Structure formats: C-alpha cells, structure tokens
Amino acid sequence: MTAAAASATPSAARPAARSAATSTGASAVDKGVGPLLRGWREQRRVSQLELALRADSSARHISFVETGRSRPSEEMVLRLAEHLDVPVRDRNALLLAAGYAPRYPETPLDDPALDALREGVERLIQGYEPYPAFVVDATYNVVAANRGIAMLLDTVPEHLLAPPLNAMRLTLHPEGLAPRIRNLREWRGHLLAQMERDIALRRSEALRALYEEVAAYPYPAEGSPGIENESENESDEGPGETVPYFALPMQIEHDGRVLSFISSISTFNTPMDVTVAELAIETLLPADPATVKYLQSLMS
C-alpha cells in the first residue's frame, strides 16, 4: 500500500460492506426471484419479449418467472442477469432468492488469494507517477493511491484524511479539495451525475446515502480560491492562450498555480469475484502542457 493510502486499508470498510451484503441477501430471499428480476428488467427498460429473445427463452416463460408461476433454473437466473447487466453482487442475491447458492465469492482485498491482483494494481498506479492515480471500491472508499494523489491532498485537514478515505468526500467537502477547484460547478455536477448512474446500476443504499451526504455539502464561501477565480484559466504557457480540452477537465489550484486533469476510470473485465468487480482504477491525465511540465519537475 502506498503512503497516501496507508491508512485506507480495505478491512476498514469491510464490515459495513458485509452487513450490506447480508441485508441484501435476506431481503432478496423475502421478495423472491420473480419480483427482483422484474425490477431489474423494468429498470433497464427492456420488455419481456426483448429479454426472452436475448436469453433464448419465451415471453411466456419470462412472465411465469416474474409472477412466481415458474421457478427458473440456476443457468436461467445467470443468463437473465447477464442480459440485464446485473452487477455481480446482485447476481448472488438473485440466486439466493431462487433457492440456489451464491456463485461469486467476495474475497477480502487483503486476503492472500488476491496478493497478485493487489500488487499488480499498486505497481500500476506507482508507475503512473508523477500523475495522480488511485483505486476505489463500490462506495468510493480509497483502497490505494500514489504520490500524485498525496500531492493534491497536502492541504486537506486531518479529519478528512481519517480512514476510510472517501474520494467523493475529499473532493466535494467544503474543507477538502472543493475550494481549490476552479471549475467546481461543472466538476461537482459531473461527479454527482456519475454517482447517479452508479446508483441506477447498482441499486446500493450505501451509495445513495453517500450521494445524499455529498450533494448536501454547502458550496464553498465566496472568496475561497476555487470560487474567486472560477472563470480564470491561467497557465505557465502564457496569459490568453486557449487550451483545446478534449474532455471536461478538473482545474485545481496547487501551490500558486492551476493544474488541469482529465479523469479516466478502468474496471476489470468479466470479474468472477464481488470485491474485484467493484474496484475501479481512476487516473488523472494532465490536460495541458503546463500541468505536464509542473508534474515532471517534481520528479527531477
């Protein structure tokens, strides 16, 4: 674990995650698999006929499954879940509701079985230095980060750095990075929209609670760095020069200058473990020559 995330150990967030998983499993059994599948189908805006065609079944059989008149096989539950893009954790809940054992394990990130994955991810984000990179779980708790992130957090108060670190809290809290983000209105809107999409995909109560918390944070007071200069975009390349951004950048003040980053998020393909399925690696790519020059100077 890198220095910036040494206190953000996966075990810190694991009890809550397991509690949520247990609650989800219990409620799934109570509801039955039919209503759960209908809920996912309606959320994805897919008709019974369209789902039947995708899953090589019939609309009649899908209707019988949803109303409880027919019990789907384990293979059918997994096939329907795949075509409805149901997250791995919720596929386990569907299996439990249908009377089958969960298919996907949830291995703690600090388990020796995930040593290779954890070490590989940490080498990846360290190799990305001096550019910032970090890894989050399903509720944006930071489980690893490199020195580029530590650089951005150097003025954040200690109480926000207490474990478990949460990327959304650190970014949007009025005592966190928010006062230093020059285009805060745009960036805040982008992050909240991202969380809304995740909530729609995962139907996570913990994620919804986090969204309601950070969406309610007061906007930083007028006169703080990010608000006072929000319309400005100065750089070492010279005043008045326009940088043609290809995506919305996060423009953040650091040590008297403005750094611009484009965010990129990576996940694992076809994960077979709940923990791995919910990990995301976020890298901040310099969006202009001035940011590249400054970050590279930190390495010299």
C-alpha positions in Angstrom: 0.0 0.0 0.0 1.4 3.4 -1.0 2.0 6.1 1.6 -1.0 8.2 0.5 -3.4 5.3 1.2 -1.6 3.6 4.1 -4.5 4.3 6.4 -7.1 3.4 3.8 -7.0 -0.3 4.5 -9.6 -2.5 2.8 -10.5 -4.1 6.1 -11.7 -0.7 7.4 -14.7 -0.7 5.1 -15.3 -4.5 5.0 -17.7 -4.9 8.0 -20.1 -2.4 6.5 -19.9 -4.0 3.1 -20.6 -7.4 4.5 -23.5 -6.1 6.6 -25.0 -4.6 3.4 -24.5 -7.8 1.5 -26.2 -9.8 4.2 -29.1 -7.4 4.3 -29.4 -7.5 0.5 -29.3 -11.3 0.6 -32.0 -11.5 3.3 -34.3 -9.1 1.5 -33.8 -10.9 -1.8 -35.0 -14.2 -0.3 -38.0 -12.5 1.2 -39.0 -10.9 -2.1 -38.4 -14.0 -4.3 -36.6 -14.1 -7.6 -39.5 -13.1 -9.8 -40.1 -9.6 -8.4 -36.4 -8.9 -8.3 -35.9 -9.9 -12.0 -38.9 -7.8 -13.0 -37.4 -4.9 -11.1 -34.1 -5.2 -13.0 -35.9 -5.6 -16.3 -38.1 -2.5 -15.8 -35.1 -0.5 -14.6 -33.2 -1.5 -17.8 -36.4 -0.6 -19.8 -36.5 -4.0 -21.5 -39.7 -5.7 -22.4 -40.4 -9.3 -21.6 -40.3 -10.2 -25.3 -37.0 -8.4 -25.8 -35.4 -10.1 -22.8 -36.8 -13.5 -23.9 -35.2 -13.0 -27.4 -31.8 -12.1 -25.8 -31.9 -15.0 -23.4 -33.1 -17.6 -25.9 -36.4 -18.1 -24.0 -40.0 -17.1 -24.5 -42.0 -14.1 -23.2 -44.5 -16.5 -21.6 -41.7 -18.2 -19.6 -40.3 -14.8 -18.5 -43.8 -13.8 -17.4 -44.2 -17.0 -15.4 -40.8 -16.5 -13.7 -41.7 -12.9 -12.8 -45.1 -13.9 -11.3 -43.7 -16.9 -9.4 -45.6 -19.4 -11.5 -42.3 -20.9 -12.7 -39.0 -21.4 -10.9 -36.1 -20.6 -13.1 -33.1 -22.9 -13.3 -29.8 -21.7 -11.9 -28.5 -21.3 -15.5 -31.5 -19.2 -16.5 -31.1 -16.9 -13.5 -27.5 -16.2 -14.5 -28.4 -15.9 -18.2 -31.1 -13.3 -17.4 -28.8 -11.5 -15.0 -26.2 -11.2 -17.7 -28.5 -9.8 -20.3 -29.9 -7.3 -17.8 -26.4 -6.2 -16.9 -27.0 -7.1 -13.2 -23.9 -6.4 -11.0 -22.1 -9.4 -9.7 -23.1 -8.8 -6.1 -26.8 -8.7 -7.1 -26.5 -11.8 -9.2 -25.7 -13.6 -5.9 -28.9 -12.1 -4.4 -30.9 -13.3 -7.4 -29.5 -16.8 -7.0 -30.3 -16.8 -3.2 -33.9 -15.6 -4.0 -34.3 -18.5 -6.4 -33.1 -21.0 -3.9 -29.5 -21.5 -5.2 -26.1 -21.0 -3.6 -24.3 -17.8 -4.5 -22.0 -18.2 -7.4 -19.5 -15.4 -6.9 -17.2 -15.2 -3.8 -16.4 -11.9 -2.0 -12.8 -12.2 -1.1 -11.3 -9.5 1.2 -8.8 -7.4 -0.7 -6.1 -8.1 1.9 -6.7 -11.9 1.5 -3.5 -13.8 0.3 -5.6 -15.1 -2.6 -5.7 -11.5 -4.1 -2.0 -10.8 -3.5 -1.1 -10.9 -7.2 -4.0 -8.5 -8.1 -3.3 -6.1 -5.3 0.4 -6.0 -6.0 -0.2 -5.6 -9.7 -2.6 -2.7 -9.2 -0.2 -0.9 -6.8 2.6 -1.3 -9.4 0.3 0.2 -12.0 -0.6 3.3 -10.0 3.0 3.8 -8.8 4.2 3.5 -12.4 1.8 6.3 -13.4 3.6 8.8 -11.1 4.1 11.7 -11.1 0.5 11.8 -12.4 -2.2 11.1 -9.8 -3.9 7.7 -9.6 -6.0 5.8 -7.1 -8.2 2.8 -6.6 -11.7 2.9 -5.1 -14.4 0.4 -4.1 -18.1 0.4 -4.8 -18.7 3.4 -2.4 -15.7 5.4 -3.5 -13.6 4.4 -0.5 -9.9 4.7 -1.4 -8.1 1.4 -1.1 -4.8 2.5 -2.8 -3.3 5.8 -4.1 0.0 7.0 -5.4 2.2 10.0 -4.5 0.5 12.2 -7.1 -2.7 12.0 -5.1 -0.7 12.7 -1.9 0.5 15.9 -3.6 -3.1 17.1 -4.3 -4.2 16.3 -0.7 -1.3 18.1 1.0 -3.6 20.9 2.3 -6.6 18.8 3.3 -7.3 18.8 7.1 -6.5 15.7 9.1 -10.1 14.9 10.0 -10.9 14.4 6.3 -8.0 12.0 5.9 -9.1 9.6 8.7 -9.8 6.1 7.4 -11.7 5.1 5.4 -10.7 7.8 2.9 -13.6 8.6 0.6 -12.9 10.1 -2.8 -16.2 11.9 -3.1 -16.0 13.4 0.4 -12.4 14.5 -0.1 -13.3 16.2 -3.4 -16.6 17.8 -2.6 -16.3 18.7 1.1 -16.0 22.5 1.6 -12.8 21.8 3.6 -11.5 19.3 1.1 -10.4 19.9 -2.5 -13.6 21.8 -3.4 -12.4 25.4 -2.5 -9.3 24.8 -4.8 -11.2 23.5 -7.8 -11.6 26.4 -10.3 -14.4 24.9 -12.3 -16.2 23.5 -9.2 -19.7 23.9 -10.5 -19.0 21.8 -13.6 -16.9 19.3 -11.8 -19.3 18.8 -9.0 -22.1 18.3 -11.5 -20.0 15.7 -13.3 -19.3 13.8 -10.0 -22.9 13.8 -8.9 -24.1 12.6 -12.3 -21.6 9.8 -12.1 -22.9 8.8 -8.7 -26.5 8.9 -10.0 -25.5 6.5 -12.8 -23.8 4.2 -10.3 -26.9 4.2 -8.1 -29.1 3.3 -11.1 -26.8 0.4 -12.0 -26.1 -1.0 -8.5 -29.2 0.0 -6.6 -27.0 0.4 -3.5 -28.4 2.0 -0.4 -24.9 2.8 0.9 -24.1 4.6 -2.3 -27.4 6.5 -2.2 -26.6 7.6 1.4 -23.2 8.9 0.3 -24.8 10.7 -2.6 -27.3 12.5 -0.3 -24.5 13.4 2.0 -22.1 15.0 -0.5 -24.9 16.6 -2.6 -25.9 18.5 0.6 -22.5 19.9 1.3 -22.6 23.7 1.3 -20.9 25.4 -1.6 -17.5 26.9 -0.6 -17.8 30.5 0.6 -17.2 33.4 -1.9 -13.6 34.4 -1.8 -12.1 30.9 -1.4 -9.6 30.2 -4.1 -11.7 28.0 -6.3 -14.7 30.3 -6.3 -12.9 33.6 -6.6 -11.1 32.6 -9.7 -13.5 30.1 -11.2 -13.7 31.8 -14.5 -10.0 32.1 -15.0 -7.7 29.6 -16.6 -4.2 30.9 -16.3 -1.2 28.7 -17.0 2.6 28.8 -17.5 2.0 28.8 -21.2 1.1 32.5 -21.1 -2.0 34.5 -20.5 -4.8 34.4 -23.0 -3.7 31.1 -24.6 -6.6 28.7 -25.1 -6.1 25.0 -24.4 -8.4 22.8 -26.6 -9.6 20.3 -24.0 -11.0 17.1 -25.4 -13.0 16.3 -22.2 -14.2 18.1 -19.1 -11.0 18.8 -17.0 -10.7 19.2 -13.3 -8.9 22.5 -12.9 -7.4 22.7 -9.4 -5.2 25.2 -7.7 -2.0 23.9 -6.2 0.9 25.8 -4.7 0.0 29.0 -6.6 -0.7 27.5 -10.0 -3.6 25.9 -11.7 -3.3 22.2 -12.8 -5.7 20.6 -15.2 -6.6 16.9 -15.3 -8.8 14.6 -17.4 -10.2 11.7 -15.5 -10.2 8.1 -16.8 -11.7 5.2 -15.0 -10.8 1.5 -15.6 -12.5 -1.6 -14.3 -11.8 -5.4 -14.6 -13.3 -7.4 -17.5 -15.6 -10.3 -16.6 -14.8 -10.4 -12.9 -15.6 -13.6 -11.0 -15.4 -12.1 -7.5 -17.6 -9.4 -5.9 -14.7 -7.5 -4.5 -12.8 -7.4 -7.8 -16.0 -6.4 -9.7 -16.5 -3.4 -7.5 -12.9 -2.0 -7.8 -12.2 1.0 -10.1 -8.8 2.5 -11.0 -9.0 6.2 -11.7 -6.1 8.0 -13.3 -5.8 11.8 -13.8 -4.2 12.6 -17.1 -2.6 16.1 -17.5 -4.8 18.1 -19.8 -2.4 20.8 -20.8 1.4 21.3 -21.3 1.8 23.4 -18.2 0.5 20.6 -16.0 2.8 18.1 -17.6 5.8 20.4 -17.1 5.0 21.1 -13.5 4.4 17.4 -12.5 7.5 16.3 -14.3 9.5 19.0 -12.5 8.5 17.3 -9.2 10.4 14.1 -10.3 13.6 15.9 -11.1 
